[in-house]
Structure formats: C-alpha cells, structure tokens
Amino acid sequence: MIDVGITRMSTKGQIVIPNDLRSEFGVGEKLLIIRSEDKLIIKKASELDKNLEEDLEFAKRTEVAWKRYEKGEFIEEDSDKFLSKLEEW
C-alpha cells in the first residue's frame, strides 16, 4: 500500500511528516534519507541492515522510471487493466 501526504519545509529546513504517515515511527527515531535529484526516500535507520540493498535498488529503479515518465514513455490505462497486469508478473 502506498500512502501520500503533503507537507512544507520550514525556513530552518525542517519538515513535518503528516500524522497519518508517521504512526510506525517513534519520537527520536533515527531516519535514513536518500536523495535522488528532486526526490527523497525516508526509511527507519533501525531497519538498515535488513533492507538497505533493497531500498537502494528501489531508489535506482524509481529514478529510471521517473526519467522514462518525463520523456513521455509511459502509457495511460485504467486501474483494473493495470492491476491485472501486475497480477501476471
């Protein structure tokens, strides 16, 4: 499941993670932030040893997909058709 929220950065560079997106994060918890051009990926630092390689691969694949999107290489289709293709994978 993907959840999306909107926030703003303060003049001090601080951002607030929307309440409904931070339920699994504790106060004072360390977070890893990966930047790829104009995108940020935030991950619990306590899970680095478990999934860091997967997260980095995801970041790389996201970057490639974003570049393809910017070039207009994506097709548009309804959600049912898209989900049926995912099930085939």
PyMOL commands that place a pseudoatom at each C-alpha (Angstrom):
pseudoatom trace, name=CA, resn=MET, resi=1, chain=A, elem=C, hetatm=0, pos=[0.000, 0.000, 0.000]
pseudoatom trace, name=CA, resn=ILE, resi=2, chain=A, elem=C, hetatm=0, pos=[1.228, 3.489, -0.804]
pseudoatom trace, name=CA, resn=ASP, resi=3, chain=A, elem=C, hetatm=0, pos=[0.129, 6.447, 1.325]
pseudoatom trace, name=CA, resn=VAL, resi=4, chain=A, elem=C, hetatm=0, pos=[0.715, 10.016, 0.197]
pseudoatom trace, name=CA, resn=GLY, resi=5, chain=A, elem=C, hetatm=0, pos=[0.861, 13.191, 2.278]
pseudoatom trace, name=CA, resn=ILE, resi=6, chain=A, elem=C, hetatm=0, pos=[1.762, 16.813, 1.670]
pseudoatom trace, name=CA, resn=THR, resi=7, chain=A, elem=C, hetatm=0, pos=[3.956, 18.928, 3.922]
pseudoatom trace, name=CA, resn=ARG, resi=8, chain=A, elem=C, hetatm=0, pos=[6.159, 22.030, 3.731]
pseudoatom trace, name=CA, resn=MET, resi=9, chain=A, elem=C, hetatm=0, pos=[9.759, 22.716, 4.612]
pseudoatom trace, name=CA, resn=SER, resi=10, chain=A, elem=C, hetatm=0, pos=[10.386, 25.473, 7.166]
pseudoatom trace, name=CA, resn=THR, resi=11, chain=A, elem=C, hetatm=0, pos=[12.989, 28.214, 6.779]
pseudoatom trace, name=CA, resn=LYS, resi=12, chain=A, elem=C, hetatm=0, pos=[15.236, 26.064, 9.007]
pseudoatom trace, name=CA, resn=GLY, resi=13, chain=A, elem=C, hetatm=0, pos=[14.958, 23.102, 6.605]
pseudoatom trace, name=CA, resn=GLN, resi=14, chain=A, elem=C, hetatm=0, pos=[12.626, 21.153, 8.874]
pseudoatom trace, name=CA, resn=ILE, resi=15, chain=A, elem=C, hetatm=0, pos=[9.702, 19.111, 7.578]
pseudoatom trace, name=CA, resn=VAL, resi=16, chain=A, elem=C, hetatm=0, pos=[6.808, 17.564, 9.449]
pseudoatom trace, name=CA, resn=ILE, resi=17, chain=A, elem=C, hetatm=0, pos=[5.781, 14.048, 8.482]
pseudoatom trace, name=CA, resn=PRO, resi=18, chain=A, elem=C, hetatm=0, pos=[1.969, 14.089, 8.359]
pseudoatom trace, name=CA, resn=ASN, resi=19, chain=A, elem=C, hetatm=0, pos=[0.432, 12.357, 11.380]
pseudoatom trace, name=CA, resn=ASP, resi=20, chain=A, elem=C, hetatm=0, pos=[-1.279, 9.597, 9.412]
pseudoatom trace, name=CA, resn=LEU, resi=21, chain=A, elem=C, hetatm=0, pos=[2.082, 8.664, 7.790]
pseudoatom trace, name=CA, resn=ARG, resi=22, chain=A, elem=C, hetatm=0, pos=[4.187, 8.517, 10.938]
pseudoatom trace, name=CA, resn=SER, resi=23, chain=A, elem=C, hetatm=0, pos=[2.261, 6.019, 13.049]
pseudoatom trace, name=CA, resn=GLU, resi=24, chain=A, elem=C, hetatm=0, pos=[5.053, 3.424, 12.781]
pseudoatom trace, name=CA, resn=PHE, resi=25, chain=A, elem=C, hetatm=0, pos=[7.800, 5.911, 13.705]
pseudoatom trace, name=CA, resn=GLY, resi=26, chain=A, elem=C, hetatm=0, pos=[8.706, 6.693, 17.305]
pseudoatom trace, name=CA, resn=VAL, resi=27, chain=A, elem=C, hetatm=0, pos=[9.735, 10.060, 18.765]
pseudoatom trace, name=CA, resn=GLY, resi=28, chain=A, elem=C, hetatm=0, pos=[13.505, 10.467, 18.436]
pseudoatom trace, name=CA, resn=GLU, resi=29, chain=A, elem=C, hetatm=0, pos=[13.802, 7.583, 15.980]
pseudoatom trace, name=CA, resn=LYS, resi=30, chain=A, elem=C, hetatm=0, pos=[16.707, 7.928, 13.548]
pseudoatom trace, name=CA, resn=LEU, resi=31, chain=A, elem=C, hetatm=0, pos=[15.725, 8.082, 9.883]
pseudoatom trace, name=CA, resn=LEU, resi=32, chain=A, elem=C, hetatm=0, pos=[17.769, 7.468, 6.762]
pseudoatom trace, name=CA, resn=ILE, resi=33, chain=A, elem=C, hetatm=0, pos=[17.077, 9.937, 3.956]
pseudoatom trace, name=CA, resn=ILE, resi=34, chain=A, elem=C, hetatm=0, pos=[18.109, 9.082, 0.404]
pseudoatom trace, name=CA, resn=ARG, resi=35, chain=A, elem=C, hetatm=0, pos=[18.071, 11.867, -2.158]
pseudoatom trace, name=CA, resn=SER, resi=36, chain=A, elem=C, hetatm=0, pos=[17.822, 11.233, -5.863]
pseudoatom trace, name=CA, resn=GLU, resi=37, chain=A, elem=C, hetatm=0, pos=[17.665, 14.519, -7.737]
pseudoatom trace, name=CA, resn=ASP, resi=38, chain=A, elem=C, hetatm=0, pos=[14.392, 16.088, -6.540]
pseudoatom trace, name=CA, resn=LYS, resi=39, chain=A, elem=C, hetatm=0, pos=[13.047, 13.042, -4.679]
pseudoatom trace, name=CA, resn=LEU, resi=40, chain=A, elem=C, hetatm=0, pos=[13.537, 11.967, -1.053]
pseudoatom trace, name=CA, resn=ILE, resi=41, chain=A, elem=C, hetatm=0, pos=[13.094, 8.474, 0.368]
pseudoatom trace, name=CA, resn=ILE, resi=42, chain=A, elem=C, hetatm=0, pos=[12.782, 8.218, 4.158]
pseudoatom trace, name=CA, resn=LYS, resi=43, chain=A, elem=C, hetatm=0, pos=[13.430, 4.919, 5.964]
pseudoatom trace, name=CA, resn=LYS, resi=44, chain=A, elem=C, hetatm=0, pos=[13.845, 3.849, 9.581]
pseudoatom trace, name=CA, resn=ALA, resi=45, chain=A, elem=C, hetatm=0, pos=[17.585, 3.657, 10.305]
pseudoatom trace, name=CA, resn=SER, resi=46, chain=A, elem=C, hetatm=0, pos=[16.945, 0.662, 12.578]
pseudoatom trace, name=CA, resn=GLU, resi=47, chain=A, elem=C, hetatm=0, pos=[15.998, -1.371, 9.509]
pseudoatom trace, name=CA, resn=LEU, resi=48, chain=A, elem=C, hetatm=0, pos=[19.156, -0.596, 7.539]
pseudoatom trace, name=CA, resn=ASP, resi=49, chain=A, elem=C, hetatm=0, pos=[20.710, -3.996, 7.964]
pseudoatom trace, name=CA, resn=LYS, resi=50, chain=A, elem=C, hetatm=0, pos=[17.509, -5.722, 6.861]
pseudoatom trace, name=CA, resn=ASN, resi=51, chain=A, elem=C, hetatm=0, pos=[16.608, -3.923, 3.682]
pseudoatom trace, name=CA, resn=LEU, resi=52, chain=A, elem=C, hetatm=0, pos=[19.233, -1.327, 2.708]
pseudoatom trace, name=CA, resn=GLU, resi=53, chain=A, elem=C, hetatm=0, pos=[20.197, -3.086, -0.508]
pseudoatom trace, name=CA, resn=GLU, resi=54, chain=A, elem=C, hetatm=0, pos=[16.531, -3.431, -1.486]
pseudoatom trace, name=CA, resn=ASP, resi=55, chain=A, elem=C, hetatm=0, pos=[15.873, 0.240, -0.696]
pseudoatom trace, name=CA, resn=LEU, resi=56, chain=A, elem=C, hetatm=0, pos=[18.816, 1.398, -2.795]
pseudoatom trace, name=CA, resn=GLU, resi=57, chain=A, elem=C, hetatm=0, pos=[17.682, -0.793, -5.683]
pseudoatom trace, name=CA, resn=PHE, resi=58, chain=A, elem=C, hetatm=0, pos=[14.169, 0.636, -5.317]
pseudoatom trace, name=CA, resn=ALA, resi=59, chain=A, elem=C, hetatm=0, pos=[15.606, 4.162, -5.412]
pseudoatom trace, name=CA, resn=LYS, resi=60, chain=A, elem=C, hetatm=0, pos=[17.547, 3.376, -8.590]
pseudoatom trace, name=CA, resn=ARG, resi=61, chain=A, elem=C, hetatm=0, pos=[14.524, 1.801, -10.263]
pseudoatom trace, name=CA, resn=THR, resi=62, chain=A, elem=C, hetatm=0, pos=[12.361, 4.762, -9.243]
pseudoatom trace, name=CA, resn=GLU, resi=63, chain=A, elem=C, hetatm=0, pos=[14.869, 7.150, -10.800]
pseudoatom trace, name=CA, resn=VAL, resi=64, chain=A, elem=C, hetatm=0, pos=[14.892, 5.198, -14.068]
pseudoatom trace, name=CA, resn=ALA, resi=65, chain=A, elem=C, hetatm=0, pos=[11.082, 5.082, -14.114]
pseudoatom trace, name=CA, resn=TRP, resi=66, chain=A, elem=C, hetatm=0, pos=[10.836, 8.821, -13.398]
pseudoatom trace, name=CA, resn=LYS, resi=67, chain=A, elem=C, hetatm=0, pos=[13.169, 9.630, -16.305]
pseudoatom trace, name=CA, resn=ARG, resi=68, chain=A, elem=C, hetatm=0, pos=[11.061, 7.446, -18.602]
pseudoatom trace, name=CA, resn=TYR, resi=69, chain=A, elem=C, hetatm=0, pos=[7.935, 9.232, -17.365]
pseudoatom trace, name=CA, resn=GLU, resi=70, chain=A, elem=C, hetatm=0, pos=[9.478, 12.643, -18.059]
pseudoatom trace, name=CA, resn=LYS, resi=71, chain=A, elem=C, hetatm=0, pos=[10.288, 11.506, -21.612]
pseudoatom trace, name=CA, resn=GLY, resi=72, chain=A, elem=C, hetatm=0, pos=[6.645, 10.522, -22.136]
pseudoatom trace, name=CA, resn=GLU, resi=73, chain=A, elem=C, hetatm=0, pos=[7.398, 6.805, -22.363]
pseudoatom trace, name=CA, resn=PHE, resi=74, chain=A, elem=C, hetatm=0, pos=[4.526, 5.746, -20.082]
pseudoatom trace, name=CA, resn=ILE, resi=75, chain=A, elem=C, hetatm=0, pos=[1.137, 4.688, -21.339]
pseudoatom trace, name=CA, resn=GLU, resi=76, chain=A, elem=C, hetatm=0, pos=[-2.145, 5.625, -19.741]
pseudoatom trace, name=CA, resn=GLU, resi=77, chain=A, elem=C, hetatm=0, pos=[-4.671, 2.924, -18.840]
pseudoatom trace, name=CA, resn=ASP, resi=78, chain=A, elem=C, hetatm=0, pos=[-7.456, 2.324, -16.368]
pseudoatom trace, name=CA, resn=SER, resi=79, chain=A, elem=C, hetatm=0, pos=[-6.678, 0.899, -12.926]
pseudoatom trace, name=CA, resn=ASP, resi=80, chain=A, elem=C, hetatm=0, pos=[-8.333, -2.505, -13.484]
pseudoatom trace, name=CA, resn=LYS, resi=81, chain=A, elem=C, hetatm=0, pos=[-6.195, -3.196, -16.549]
pseudoatom trace, name=CA, resn=PHE, resi=82, chain=A, elem=C, hetatm=0, pos=[-3.050, -2.048, -14.703]
pseudoatom trace, name=CA, resn=LEU, resi=83, chain=A, elem=C, hetatm=0, pos=[-3.780, -4.260, -11.676]
pseudoatom trace, name=CA, resn=SER, resi=84, chain=A, elem=C, hetatm=0, pos=[-4.433, -7.304, -13.857]
pseudoatom trace, name=CA, resn=LYS, resi=85, chain=A, elem=C, hetatm=0, pos=[-1.006, -6.804, -15.472]
pseudoatom trace, name=CA, resn=LEU, resi=86, chain=A, elem=C, hetatm=0, pos=[0.604, -6.644, -12.020]
pseudoatom trace, name=CA, resn=GLU, resi=87, chain=A, elem=C, hetatm=0, pos=[-1.021, -9.940, -11.075]
pseudoatom trace, name=CA, resn=GLU, resi=88, chain=A, elem=C, hetatm=0, pos=[0.503, -11.555, -14.185]
pseudoatom trace, name=CA, resn=TRP, resi=89, chain=A, elem=C, hetatm=0, pos=[4.033, -10.597, -13.047]
for i in range(1, 89): cmd.bond("trace and resi %d" % i, "trace and resi %d" % (i + 1))
show_as sticks, trace
zoom trace
